[in-house]
Amino acid sequence: RITNAEAIRQHKEQIITDFLKSYYADMYEVEKMHIGDKHENVDMYYLIDLKRKIFEKYWHNHESYYEPCSCGNSTSFDWDKVSDINFFEKGDDFQQLYLISVTYCGDFKDKRIYMVEYKDGKLGIQHEFFEVI
């Protein structure tokens, strides 16, 4: 394990980043349905239901605080607006816990930190933190 530690670390970073990128892509597809001219012609309850289904797919923590309940008039999940990705891990093979921080440049520039855990055979988001820059 020591001789290939760098390859293992890079592989984990790619897996976790791809997981978060996939979450953003799914949420962004829903956002695109209600941004701009389409905003007035869309059923918001339907869009919130779509976001909740995505939430169920990607989140381990199902507290109502994190559950989607609204739609805004700007995007929050456009991966093209993500930069400065940093990756941290707990390093415990028995509780695989990771932090991934990103800077998102939307209407505001903010730093987001996602706590991602591998449990029950799949990755899932446990918490999201953010700092407005």
N, CA and C atoms as an extended XYZ file, in Angstrom:
399
Properties=species:S:1:pos:R:3:atomname:S:1:resname:S:1:resid:I:1 pbc="F F F"
N         0.821       -1.202        0.000 N   ARG     1
C         0.000        0.000        0.000 CA  ARG     1
C         0.861        1.261        0.000 C   ARG     1
N         1.961        1.228        0.685 N   ILE     2
C         2.802        2.421        0.770 CA  ILE     2
C         3.388        2.768       -0.593 C   ILE     2
N         3.756        1.784       -1.382 N   THR     3
C         4.386        2.056       -2.668 CA  THR     3
C         3.409        2.659       -3.679 C   THR     3
N         2.119        2.419       -3.541 N   ASN     4
C         1.158        2.971       -4.493 CA  ASN     4
C         0.195        3.961       -3.833 C   ASN     4
N         0.599        4.557       -2.724 N   ALA     5
C        -0.263        5.485       -1.977 CA  ALA     5
C        -0.692        6.681       -2.835 C   ALA     5
N         0.211        7.226       -3.620 N   GLU     6
C        -0.130        8.393       -4.455 CA  GLU     6
C        -1.193        8.033       -5.484 C   GLU     6
N        -1.071        6.871       -6.110 N   ALA     7
C        -2.072        6.443       -7.092 CA  ALA     7
C        -3.427        6.220       -6.438 C   ALA     7
N        -3.427        5.645       -5.251 N   ILE     8
C        -4.683        5.426       -4.522 CA  ILE     8
C        -5.325        6.775       -4.192 C   ILE     8
N        -4.532        7.726       -3.710 N   ARG     9
C        -5.053        9.048       -3.354 CA  ARG     9
C        -5.656        9.737       -4.569 C   ARG     9
N        -4.955        9.712       -5.683 N   GLN    10
C        -5.464       10.350       -6.894 CA  GLN    10
C        -6.740        9.683       -7.382 C   GLN    10
N        -6.809        8.363       -7.254 N   HIS    11
C        -8.005        7.637       -7.665 CA  HIS    11
C        -9.196        8.038       -6.796 C   HIS    11
N        -8.982        8.151       -5.492 N   LYS    12
C       -10.053        8.578       -4.585 CA  LYS    12
C       -10.517        9.992       -4.932 C   LYS    12
N        -9.568       10.882       -5.172 N   GLU    13
C        -9.925       12.253       -5.539 CA  GLU    13
C       -10.797       12.266       -6.788 C   GLU    13
N       -10.450       11.478       -7.770 N   GLN    14
C       -11.213       11.435       -9.018 CA  GLN    14
C       -12.616       10.877       -8.773 C   GLN    14
N       -12.724        9.835       -7.985 N   ILE    15
C       -14.032        9.235       -7.694 CA  ILE    15
C       -14.936       10.228       -6.962 C   ILE    15
N       -14.406       10.879       -5.927 N   ILE    16
C       -15.194       11.823       -5.144 CA  ILE    16
C       -15.568       13.040       -5.998 C   ILE    16
N       -14.621       13.549       -6.775 N   THR    17
C       -14.904       14.697       -7.633 CA  THR    17
C       -15.947       14.336       -8.688 C   THR    17
N       -15.831       13.164       -9.295 N   ASP    18
C       -16.817       12.726      -10.288 CA  ASP    18
C       -18.204       12.572       -9.659 C   ASP    18
N       -18.260       12.092       -8.422 N   PHE    19
C       -19.528       11.962       -7.699 CA  PHE    19
C       -20.176       13.338       -7.533 C   PHE    19
N       -19.410       14.306       -7.065 N   LEU    20
C       -19.947       15.652       -6.850 CA  LEU    20
C       -20.317       16.304       -8.188 C   LEU    20
N       -19.501       16.091       -9.192 N   LYS    21
C       -19.776       16.643      -10.527 CA  LYS    21
C       -21.081       16.063      -11.082 C   LYS    21
N       -21.334       14.805      -10.842 N   SER    22
C       -22.568       14.163      -11.283 CA  SER    22
C       -23.780       14.745      -10.552 C   SER    22
N       -23.632       14.986       -9.257 N   TYR    23
C       -24.694       15.630       -8.476 CA  TYR    23
C       -25.012       17.010       -9.049 C   TYR    23
N       -23.975       17.798       -9.314 N   TYR    24
C       -24.164       19.120       -9.890 CA  TYR    24
C       -24.854       19.021      -11.254 C   TYR    24
N       -24.438       18.078      -12.084 N   ALA    25
C       -25.016       17.934      -13.428 CA  ALA    25
C       -26.512       17.624      -13.345 C   ALA    25
N       -26.891       16.729      -12.454 N   ASP    26
C       -28.308       16.384      -12.321 CA  ASP    26
C       -29.123       17.578      -11.832 C   ASP    26
N       -28.615       18.291      -10.828 N   MET    27
C       -29.328       19.459      -10.314 CA  MET    27
C       -29.370       20.588      -11.353 C   MET    27
N       -28.309       20.730      -12.113 N   TYR    28
C       -28.250       21.783      -13.129 CA  TYR    28
C       -29.291       21.552      -14.225 C   TYR    28
N       -29.535       20.302      -14.581 N   GLU    29
C       -30.575       19.993      -15.573 CA  GLU    29
C       -31.934       20.501      -15.114 C   GLU    29
N       -32.227       20.368      -13.831 N   VAL    30
C       -33.487       20.875      -13.289 CA  VAL    30
C       -33.468       22.403      -13.268 C   VAL    30
N       -32.343       22.976      -12.850 N   GLU    31
C       -32.245       24.441      -12.816 CA  GLU    31
C       -32.495       25.061      -14.190 C   GLU    31
N       -31.967       24.433      -15.221 N   LYS    32
C       -32.120       24.982      -16.573 CA  LYS    32
C       -33.591       25.032      -17.002 C   LYS    32
N       -34.440       24.236      -16.369 N   MET    33
C       -35.865       24.237      -16.711 CA  MET    33
C       -36.583       25.484      -16.199 C   MET    33
N       -36.025       26.153      -15.203 N   HIS    34
C       -36.745       27.287      -14.625 CA  HIS    34
C       -35.964       28.600      -14.659 C   HIS    34
N       -34.900       28.651      -15.414 N   ILE    35
C       -34.113       29.881      -15.523 CA  ILE    35
C       -34.526       30.638      -16.785 C   ILE    35
N       -34.593       31.943      -16.684 N   GLY    36
C       -34.856       32.782      -17.847 CA  GLY    36
C       -36.310       32.769      -18.284 C   GLY    36
N       -36.525       32.728      -19.589 N   ASP    37
C       -37.871       32.827      -20.154 CA  ASP    37
C       -38.784       31.692      -19.726 C   ASP    37
N       -38.215       30.536      -19.443 N   LYS    38
C       -39.016       29.367      -19.077 CA  LYS    38
C       -39.598       29.478      -17.671 C   LYS    38
N       -39.069       30.379      -16.877 N   HIS    39
C       -39.408       30.484      -15.459 CA  HIS    39
C       -40.909       30.617      -15.212 C   HIS    39
N       -41.611       31.413      -15.994 N   GLU    40
C       -43.025       31.668      -15.753 CA  GLU    40
C       -43.916       30.527      -16.213 C   GLU    40
N       -43.422       29.645      -17.063 N   ASN    41
C       -44.252       28.581      -17.632 CA  ASN    41
C       -44.004       27.218      -17.001 C   ASN    41
N       -43.309       27.171      -15.896 N   VAL    42
C       -42.936       25.881      -15.338 CA  VAL    42
C       -43.705       25.611      -14.048 C   VAL    42
N       -43.972       24.348      -13.796 N   ASP    43
C       -44.643       23.910      -12.569 CA  ASP    43
C       -43.573       23.755      -11.480 C   ASP    43
N       -43.519       24.690      -10.549 N   MET    44
C       -42.486       24.682       -9.511 CA  MET    44
C       -42.575       23.439       -8.629 C   MET    44
N       -43.771       22.958       -8.365 N   TYR    45
C       -43.924       21.753       -7.544 CA  TYR    45
C       -43.282       20.543       -8.233 C   TYR    45
N       -43.419       20.476       -9.532 N   TYR    46
C       -42.792       19.404      -10.305 CA  TYR    46
C       -41.265       19.497      -10.222 C   TYR    46
N       -40.731       20.715      -10.357 N   LEU    47
C       -39.283       20.902      -10.295 CA  LEU    47
C       -38.731       20.586       -8.906 C   LEU    47
N       -39.435       20.984       -7.875 N   ILE    48
C       -38.997       20.674       -6.513 CA  ILE    48
C       -39.021       19.171       -6.294 C   ILE    48
N       -40.029       18.503       -6.839 N   ASP    49
C       -40.089       17.039       -6.744 CA  ASP    49
C       -38.896       16.404       -7.452 C   ASP    49
N       -38.512       16.933       -8.602 N   LEU    50
C       -37.329       16.425       -9.310 CA  LEU    50
C       -36.075       16.622       -8.475 C   LEU    50
N       -35.937       17.803       -7.863 N   LYS    51
C       -34.773       18.070       -7.022 CA  LYS    51
C       -34.741       17.121       -5.819 C   LYS    51
N       -35.888       16.818       -5.253 N   ARG    52
C       -35.935       15.902       -4.109 CA  ARG    52
C       -35.517       14.488       -4.504 C   ARG    52
N       -35.869       14.078       -5.711 N   LYS    53
C       -35.439       12.759       -6.183 CA  LYS    53
C       -33.924       12.707       -6.348 C   LYS    53
N       -33.341       13.796       -6.836 N   ILE    54
C       -31.883       13.882       -6.960 CA  ILE    54
C       -31.258       13.868       -5.571 C   ILE    54
N       -31.851       14.609       -4.662 N   PHE    55
C       -31.401       14.640       -3.272 CA  PHE    55
C       -31.368       13.227       -2.686 C   PHE    55
N       -32.419       12.462       -2.886 N   GLU    56
C       -32.478       11.090       -2.379 CA  GLU    56
C       -31.366       10.227       -2.963 C   GLU    56
N       -31.010       10.479       -4.186 N   LYS    57
C       -29.976        9.701       -4.872 CA  LYS    57
C       -28.577        9.996       -4.335 C   LYS    57
N       -28.293       11.252       -3.990 N   TYR    58
C       -26.932       11.661       -3.661 CA  TYR    58
C       -26.649       11.909       -2.186 C   TYR    58
N       -27.675       12.008       -1.376 N   TRP    59
C       -27.472       12.363        0.034 CA  TRP    59
C       -27.704       11.169        0.944 C   TRP    59
N       -26.837       11.012        1.949 N   HIS    60
C       -27.077       10.055        3.040 CA  HIS    60
C       -27.882       10.728        4.141 C   HIS    60
N       -27.644       12.001        4.363 N   ASN    61
C       -28.305       12.758        5.421 CA  ASN    61
C       -29.634       13.286        4.884 C   ASN    61
N       -30.731       12.749        5.363 N   HIS    62
C       -32.041       13.134        4.843 CA  HIS    62
C       -32.798       14.069        5.773 C   HIS    62
N       -32.068       14.851        6.553 N   GLU    63
C       -32.721       15.853        7.396 CA  GLU    63
C       -33.433       16.865        6.505 C   GLU    63
N       -34.573       17.338        6.969 N   SER    64
C       -35.365       18.263        6.166 CA  SER    64
C       -34.612       19.561        5.873 C   SER    64
N       -33.654       19.911        6.715 N   TYR    65
C       -32.866       21.128        6.493 CA  TYR    65
C       -32.207       21.126        5.118 C   TYR    65
N       -31.729       19.981        4.667 N   TYR    66
C       -31.016       19.885        3.402 CA  TYR    66
C       -31.936       19.591        2.218 C   TYR    66
N       -33.146       19.173        2.484 N   GLU    67
C       -34.057       18.767        1.412 CA  GLU    67
C       -34.471       19.978        0.571 C   GLU    67
N       -34.390       19.870       -0.752 N   PRO    68
C       -34.780       20.987       -1.617 CA  PRO    68
C       -36.244       21.379       -1.407 C   PRO    68
N       -36.481       22.698       -1.349 N   CYS    69
C       -37.851       23.166       -1.123 CA  CYS    69
C       -38.196       24.386       -1.969 C   CYS    69
N       -37.290       24.817       -2.846 N   SER    70
C       -37.569       25.999       -3.657 CA  SER    70
C       -36.723       25.988       -4.926 C   SER    70
N       -37.020       26.937       -5.790 N   CYS    71
C       -36.249       27.148       -7.015 CA  CYS    71
C       -35.933       28.630       -7.109 C   CYS    71
N       -34.704       28.947       -7.438 N   GLY    72
C       -34.300       30.339       -7.565 CA  GLY    72
C       -34.290       30.794       -9.006 C   GLY    72
N       -33.874       32.027       -9.211 N   ASN    73
C       -33.827       32.548      -10.577 CA  ASN    73
C       -32.404       32.608      -11.122 C   ASN    73
N       -31.482       31.936      -10.436 N   SER    74
C       -30.113       31.806      -10.937 CA  SER    74
C       -29.614       30.400      -10.626 C   SER    74
N       -28.534       30.033      -11.276 N   THR    75
C       -28.029       28.675      -11.105 CA  THR    75
C       -27.127       28.570       -9.878 C   THR    75
N       -27.169       27.413       -9.266 N   SER    76
C       -26.298       27.105       -8.128 CA  SER    76
C       -25.473       25.852       -8.375 C   SER    76
N       -25.721       25.185       -9.526 N   PHE    77
C       -25.082       23.897       -9.773 CA  PHE    77
C       -24.465       23.789      -11.167 C   PHE    77
N       -24.013       24.881      -11.715 N   ASP    78
C       -23.343       24.872      -13.023 CA  ASP    78
C       -21.867       24.549      -12.781 C   ASP    78
N       -21.448       23.333      -13.109 N   TRP    79
C       -20.086       22.885      -12.830 CA  TRP    79
C       -19.036       23.766      -13.503 C   TRP    79
N       -19.405       24.427      -14.596 N   ASP    80
C       -18.461       25.322      -15.265 CA  ASP    80
C       -18.090       26.517      -14.388 C   ASP    80
N       -18.870       26.783      -13.353 N   LYS    81
C       -18.595       27.897      -12.441 CA  LYS    81
C       -17.818       27.454      -11.201 C   LYS    81
N       -17.380       26.201      -11.187 N   VAL    82
C       -16.628       25.647      -10.066 CA  VAL    82
C       -15.136       25.772      -10.334 C   VAL    82
N       -14.399       26.172       -9.298 N   SER    83
C       -12.936       26.228       -9.391 CA  SER    83
C       -12.345       25.892       -8.030 C   SER    83
N       -11.040       25.860       -7.958 N   ASP    84
C       -10.323       25.648       -6.691 CA  ASP    84
C       -10.846       24.444       -5.904 C   ASP    84
N       -10.814       23.286       -6.519 N   ILE    85
C       -11.286       22.064       -5.870 CA  ILE    85
C       -10.184       21.531       -4.958 C   ILE    85
N       -10.537       21.303       -3.697 N   ASN    86
C        -9.597       20.737       -2.725 CA  ASN    86
C       -10.231       19.510       -2.092 C   ASN    86
N        -9.406       18.553       -1.800 N   PHE    87
C        -9.872       17.249       -1.333 CA  PHE    87
C        -9.166       16.879       -0.037 C   PHE    87
N        -9.936       16.411        0.940 N   PHE    88
C        -9.394       15.978        2.225 CA  PHE    88
C       -10.038       14.652        2.593 C   PHE    88
N        -9.289       13.810        3.273 N   GLU    89
C        -9.884       12.550        3.715 CA  GLU    89
C        -9.500       12.264        5.150 C   GLU    89
N       -10.345       11.494        5.803 N   LYS    90
C       -10.097       11.117        7.189 CA  LYS    90
C        -8.963       10.102        7.277 C   LYS    90
N        -8.838        9.248        6.275 N   GLY    91
C        -7.763        8.264        6.251 CA  GLY    91
C        -8.060        7.006        7.038 C   GLY    91
N        -9.308        6.786        7.353 N   ASP    92
C        -9.741        5.620        8.125 CA  ASP    92
C       -10.445        4.650        7.177 C   ASP    92
N        -9.897        3.470        7.005 N   ASP    93
C       -10.504        2.498        6.098 CA  ASP    93
C       -11.862        2.007        6.581 C   ASP    93
N       -12.143        2.146        7.878 N   PHE    94
C       -13.389        1.639        8.439 CA  PHE    94
C       -14.502        2.683        8.435 C   PHE    94
N       -14.167        3.956        8.432 N   GLN    95
C       -15.141        5.032        8.270 CA  GLN    95
C       -14.572        5.971        7.214 C   GLN    95
N       -14.944        5.729        5.971 N   GLN    96
C       -14.398        6.491        4.857 CA  GLN    96
C       -15.160        7.807        4.727 C   GLN    96
N       -14.517        8.859        5.186 N   LEU    97
C       -15.123       10.181        5.244 CA  LEU    97
C       -14.224       11.169        4.513 C   LEU    97
N       -14.826       12.001        3.669 N   TYR    98
C       -14.066       12.926        2.830 CA  TYR    98
C       -14.677       14.323        2.894 C   TYR    98
N       -13.842       15.317        2.730 N   LEU    99
C       -14.287       16.695        2.549 CA  LEU    99
C       -13.811       17.137        1.175 C   LEU    99
N       -14.683       17.770        0.441 N   ILE   100
C       -14.295       18.352       -0.838 CA  ILE   100
C       -14.769       19.800       -0.823 C   ILE   100
N       -13.836       20.716       -1.030 N   SER   101
C       -14.197       22.130       -1.064 CA  SER   101
C       -14.079       22.629       -2.492 C   SER   101
N       -15.012       23.489       -2.857 N   VAL   102
C       -15.016       24.099       -4.182 CA  VAL   102
C       -15.346       25.580       -4.024 C   VAL   102
N       -14.899       26.367       -4.953 N   THR   103
C       -15.324       27.763       -5.037 CA  THR   103
C       -16.326       27.848       -6.172 C   THR   103
N       -17.486       28.436       -5.883 N   TYR   104
C       -18.542       28.582       -6.890 CA  TYR   104
C       -18.710       30.063       -7.201 C   TYR   104
N       -18.597       30.418       -8.473 N   CYS   105
C       -18.724       31.814       -8.897 CA  CYS   105
C       -20.035       32.002       -9.641 C   CYS   105
N       -21.120       32.174       -8.884 N   GLY   106
C       -22.429       32.464       -9.458 CA  GLY   106
C       -22.737       33.933       -9.259 C   GLY   106
N       -23.956       34.238       -8.793 N   ASP   107
C       -24.298       35.631       -8.466 CA  ASP   107
C       -23.349       36.155       -7.385 C   ASP   107
N       -22.979       35.258       -6.488 N   PHE   108
C       -22.000       35.555       -5.454 CA  PHE   108
C       -20.889       34.526       -5.578 C   PHE   108
N       -19.740       34.870       -5.109 N   LYS   109
C       -18.631       33.916       -5.067 CA  LYS   109
C       -18.642       33.301       -3.676 C   LYS   109
N       -18.764       31.993       -3.619 N   ASP   110
C       -18.760       31.349       -2.309 CA  ASP   110
C       -17.960       30.061       -2.323 C   ASP   110
N       -17.466       29.713       -1.168 N   LYS   111
C       -16.745       28.459       -0.987 CA  LYS   111
C       -17.717       27.476       -0.363 C   LYS   111
N       -17.782       26.291       -0.931 N   ARG   112
C       -18.666       25.238       -0.436 CA  ARG   112
C       -17.812       24.049       -0.026 C   ARG   112
N       -18.168       23.460        1.070 N   ILE   113
C       -17.477       22.258        1.538 CA  ILE   113
C       -18.517       21.170        1.713 C   ILE   113
N       -18.283       20.053        1.068 N   TYR   114
C       -19.178       18.906        1.160 CA  TYR   114
C       -18.505       17.808        1.961 C   TYR   114
N       -19.212       17.289        2.948 N   MET   115
C       -18.752       16.121        3.680 CA  MET   115
C       -19.406       14.914        3.010 C   MET   115
N       -18.575       14.054        2.451 N   VAL   116
C       -19.040       12.888        1.707 CA  VAL   116
C       -18.567       11.640        2.437 C   VAL   116
N       -19.480       10.694        2.577 N   GLU   117
C       -19.139        9.458        3.275 CA  GLU   117
C       -19.461        8.260        2.395 C   GLU   117
N       -18.582        7.271        2.466 N   TYR   118
C       -18.831        5.996        1.804 CA  TYR   118
C       -19.374        5.054        2.859 C   TYR   118
N       -20.653        4.704        2.731 N   LYS   119
C       -21.249        3.746        3.659 CA  LYS   119
C       -22.364        3.009        2.945 C   LYS   119
N       -22.643        1.834        3.438 N   ASP   120
C       -23.659        0.977        2.835 CA  ASP   120
C       -23.416        0.764        1.343 C   ASP   120
N       -22.137        0.729        0.969 N   GLY   121
C       -21.767        0.423       -0.406 CA  GLY   121
C       -21.888        1.563       -1.393 C   GLY   121
N       -22.109        2.796       -0.900 N   LYS   122
C       -22.201        3.907       -1.851 CA  LYS   122
C       -21.781        5.216       -1.204 C   LYS   122
N       -21.405        6.156       -2.058 N   LEU   123
C       -21.075        7.500       -1.600 CA  LEU   123
C       -22.355        8.283       -1.356 C   LEU   123
N       -22.296        9.195       -0.394 N   GLY   124
C       -23.433       10.073       -0.138 CA  GLY   124
C       -22.968       11.313        0.601 C   GLY   124
N       -23.638       12.406        0.344 N   ILE   125
C       -23.312       13.666        1.015 CA  ILE   125
C       -23.934       13.650        2.401 C   ILE   125
N       -23.146       13.983        3.408 N   GLN   126
C       -23.632       14.065        4.789 CA  GLN   126
C       -23.994       15.493        5.163 C   GLN   126
N       -23.149       16.444        4.778 N   HIS   127
C       -23.372       17.848        5.122 CA  HIS   127
C       -22.800       18.733        4.037 C   HIS   127
N       -23.319       19.947        3.976 N   GLU   128
C       -22.774       20.978        3.097 CA  GLU   128
C       -22.557       22.230        3.936 C   GLU   128
N       -21.385       22.812        3.809 N   PHE   129
C       -21.057       24.055        4.493 CA  PHE   129
C       -20.699       25.076        3.421 C   PHE   129
N       -20.895       26.346        3.715 N   PHE   130
C       -20.471       27.362        2.753 CA  PHE   130
C       -20.034       28.620        3.461 C   PHE   130
N       -19.188       29.355        2.762 N   GLU   131
C       -18.694       30.630        3.240 CA  GLU   131
C       -18.819       31.609        2.086 C   GLU   131
N       -19.502       32.696        2.297 N   VAL   132
C       -19.586       33.730        1.276 CA  VAL   132
C       -18.286       34.509        1.305 C   VAL   132
N       -17.662       34.627        0.152 N   ILE   133
C       -16.359       35.286        0.041 CA  ILE   133
C       -16.561       36.747       -0.365 C   ILE   133
